[in-house]
C-alpha cells in the first residue's frame, strides 16, 4: 500500500472517528463467550459506543493499492472464513503475499503472542489472560475483532436412529466422558456398542469451547477443587480420536454408525449429505436459533491484531478494514452466521481506536 494512499485513508478514518465521538465516551458493548472462572485481563475495549453510521460502512479500501505480506494463523473454524475474505481481497486487486495457516486457536495465539510470527490471530474463542500477558511481554497489545458467529455442530452417522436426532447437553457430556464406554452407559435404551468419539485436538478453540460449555457444567462443581476435570474427562474417554483437521473428524463420523463428533458448522454444511446433525436440547442449529440465542452451542468468531503491527504494516489494517466491511456478504456461503450489528459495530470502532487513539 502506498504511503500516499494510507495517509488518505488515515484522514478518512479520522473524520469517521470524529463523527462517532461523543462528549462522554462509554465502553462499546462487546459480546463475549462464557469464560473459565479465573479470567484474564482482557484486551482493551473500544473507547467509543458504535455510532449508527458506523454500523454499516467503513472507510473504503482499494485492494489495488495494497501491497506487502499478511500473515494469519489460528482457528481451523475461522480458517474457511479468513480464506474466503483473502480470496475476495485478491480478486479485487491485492497483489501482496498472504499466508493463512489452520493450526487451532491456541497454537495461533502461540505464534501471535509468544513468537510474534503472525500479524493476525484467528480464534474461535476469546483470548486467555495468559495469552494476553504473553503478548504484552513481547510488546503487543491484542485488539479483538468480532467477525461472526458459529453454531457448533454435533453430528452422527446418517444411519444412527437410536438417538432420534437429539441429545441433551448433559447426555453429550457423558457421551464424551470416561464414564461411558458403550452407548447404553448413557441411556439403557441405547445399544450396548462402543462409542466412537471424534473431537478437535487440544490446540483447538473448538475443543476449549466444548470443554467450557458442555463438559465443565457437569464435571466442575467447585472451581478450585474440580478445575480441569471437564478436560480430564474428555481426554480420558475410551477410544477418543483427536485431530486438528476437521475433515478427519468428518471422515471418522461418516465411517461408523456408532460414531459421534463435533466441529464448526461450516464443516457440517460442506458435508451435510454425509452426516446427521443433532439437535441439542431439542433445538436445531440454524440462522434463526443462532440469532435469537436459543441454540445452546452458538459461539463468537474472532480475529486479533495489534495497533503497532497495523501501523508498521498498513496492509494488515487494510485487510481488517476490508473484512469488517464485507464479512457479512461472505459469511453465509462459508457456513457461519453474521455477528450482531452491535458486535460488528464495536469491532469497527476497535479498529479505529487502534489506529487513531493509541
Secondary structure as GFF3:
##gff-version 3
##sequence-region A 1 358
A	DSSP	alpha_helix	3	20	.	.	.	ID=ss1
A	DSSP	three_ten_helix	52	54	.	.	.	ID=ss2
A	DSSP	three_ten_helix	63	65	.	.	.	ID=ss3
A	DSSP	beta_strand	70	74	.	.	.	ID=ss4
A	DSSP	alpha_helix	76	91	.	.	.	ID=ss5
A	DSSP	beta_strand	98	102	.	.	.	ID=ss6
A	DSSP	alpha_helix	105	109	.	.	.	ID=ss7
A	DSSP	pi_helix	110	114	.	.	.	ID=ss8
A	DSSP	beta_strand	120	123	.	.	.	ID=ss9
A	DSSP	alpha_helix	129	137	.	.	.	ID=ss10
A	DSSP	beta_strand	142	151	.	.	.	ID=ss11
A	DSSP	beta_strand	153	156	.	.	.	ID=ss12
A	DSSP	beta_strand	166	167	.	.	.	ID=ss13
A	DSSP	alpha_helix	169	175	.	.	.	ID=ss14
A	DSSP	three_ten_helix	183	185	.	.	.	ID=ss15
A	DSSP	beta_strand	196	200	.	.	.	ID=ss16
A	DSSP	alpha_helix	205	210	.	.	.	ID=ss17
A	DSSP	pi_helix	211	215	.	.	.	ID=ss18
A	DSSP	alpha_helix	216	219	.	.	.	ID=ss19
A	DSSP	alpha_helix	229	236	.	.	.	ID=ss20
A	DSSP	beta_strand	241	243	.	.	.	ID=ss21
A	DSSP	alpha_helix	246	254	.	.	.	ID=ss22
A	DSSP	beta_strand	259	263	.	.	.	ID=ss23
A	DSSP	alpha_helix	265	270	.	.	.	ID=ss24
A	DSSP	three_ten_helix	272	274	.	.	.	ID=ss25
A	DSSP	beta_strand	276	277	.	.	.	ID=ss26
A	DSSP	beta_strand	279	280	.	.	.	ID=ss27
A	DSSP	alpha_helix	287	291	.	.	.	ID=ss28
A	DSSP	beta_strand	298	306	.	.	.	ID=ss29
A	DSSP	alpha_helix	307	312	.	.	.	ID=ss30
A	DSSP	alpha_helix	314	334	.	.	.	ID=ss31
A	DSSP	alpha_helix	341	356	.	.	.	ID=ss32
###
